[in-house]
C-alpha cells in the first residue's frame, strides 16, 4: 500500500481542480487544509466526520480529478475504520 497523502495536500488539489465548489463543501475543504489525516480532530469534530461531510457535499463535483480524489478519501476512511493508521 502506498503512503497516504496529507489531507491538507488533498484539499489544495481539490481547490485547484474544483473552481466553483458547492457552498456546502467549502467549510470542509477549508478544514481539511488545516489537517494531516483523518485521525486529526478539527474543533469539536473528528477528522473522519470532516471527510464524510465533504464527500456528502461534493456529490456534484465531476471529472477525473473528482473521481480520483473522492476514491482516495474513501480509501482513507476505510483504512482508518480498520485501524491501520
N, C-alpha and C positions, 0 to 999 in steps of 0.2 A: 504494500500500500504506500502510495506517495504521501509526502508530508503535507499536512493541511495548511492552506494559506490563512493568514490573519483575517479576521472579519473586517478590519479597517482597510486592508488591501482590496478585498472583495467589494466593499461599499464604495470605494473610489472608482473601481471599474464599473459598478452599477451607474454611478453619477456620470461617468464618461459616455456610457452607452445608452442610457435612458434619459434623453434630453428634456423631456417634459413629463416627469413621473406623476402618477396619480397622487393626489394630495394626501391620501391616507397612508401612503408608503413613505412619504418624506420624513416624518419624525423617526422612523425605524432605520432609514438609510443614515440619518444623522447619528443615531445612537450607535449603529454598527461601526461608524467611522472612529468611534472612541474605544472600541473593544478589540481584544485579541482573539478571543474564541467564544464558543457557545457556553462555556462554563463561567464566563465573566458575568458578574451581576451588573446591571445598569440601573442605578437608583434603587427602587424597590422591586424592579422586575428582574427575572432571571435572563441570562443571555439566550437561553433556548426560547423563551417566550418572545423576545425581541425578534428573533429569526422567524418564528412561526407567524408572528403578526406581520412582518414584512412580506413573507410568502403569501399570506392571505390577501394582502393589499396589492400584490404585484401580479395578480391574475391576468390583467390586461396588457402586461409587458410582453411583447412578442419578439421573435427573431432568434438567430443562432446564439448570440451572447446571452440572451434571456434564458433560453433552454439550458445552456451550459452552466450558467451561474446558479439558476434555481436547482439544478441537479446537484451541484456542488454543495449548496446549503442544505438540501435534503439529506445528502450523504453525511454531512457533519452532524446533523441531528440524530441520525441513526447510530452513528459511532458513539455519540455522547450518551444515548439511551442504553447502549450496550455496556457502557462504562470503560471503553477502550481509551478514552482520553482523560 
